[in-house]
């Protein structure tokens, strides 16, 4: 029985080499706009869920309207900022309240100001785009 197992190893190696060799000869496909946009907006699921939970908590309600508004806000935020920039901006915003000389490295860094401003603008855009308005009375 060991004889049969050993004979499969060279066969598997040859098959793998053939597959990899075939892939190496192929040219890369051009990236279309949809794929590029998806990559820009690809926040990890956990980050989106955490954002929605925090948003709902800030709004003080756990209902469908609040959830819709917060999910929409997460999507709009992702349109305006890459996840890497968002994550860095959140870090700067969270550490911005620290005092002392050591905190100045984070608080006063030009990148910190730039990203915090970008985050504020993205959040304002998201709030404006996703606010669920109250119905107005017809006259």
FENDANOR-V217248 format. One record per pair of residues at least 4 apart in sequence whose C-alpha atoms are under 7 Angstrom apart, sorted by the first residue. I is the first residue (numbers start at 1). GAP is how many residues later the second one is. Records with the same first field share a line. If there is no record, write none. Layout:
I=GAP, GAP
This chain:
1=4
2=4
3=4
4=4
7=4
8=4
9=4
10=4
11=4
12=4
13=4
14=4
15=4
16=4
17=4
18=4
19=4
20=4
21=4
22=4
31=4, 5
32=4
33=4
34=4
35=4
36=4
37=4
38=4
40=42
41=37, 38, 41
43=4, 5, 40
44=4
45=4
46=4
47=4
48=4, 26
49=4
50=4
51=4, 23
52=4, 18, 19, 22
53=4
54=4
55=4, 15
56=4, 5, 6, 10, 11, 14
57=4
61=5
62=4, 5
63=4
64=4
65=4
66=4
67=4
68=4
69=4, 61, 62, 63
70=4
71=4
72=4, 58
73=4, 53, 54, 57
74=4
75=4
76=4, 50
77=4, 45, 46, 49
78=4
80=42
81=4, 5
82=4
83=4
84=4
85=4, 30
86=4, 33
87=4
88=4
89=4, 23, 26, 27, 30
90=4
91=4
92=4, 14, 15, 20
93=23
96=10, 11
98=5
99=4
100=4
103=4
104=4
105=4
106=6
107=5
108=4
109=4
110=4
111=4
112=4
113=4
114=4
115=4
116=4
117=4
118=4
119=4
120=4
121=4
122=4
123=4
124=4
125=4
126=4
127=4
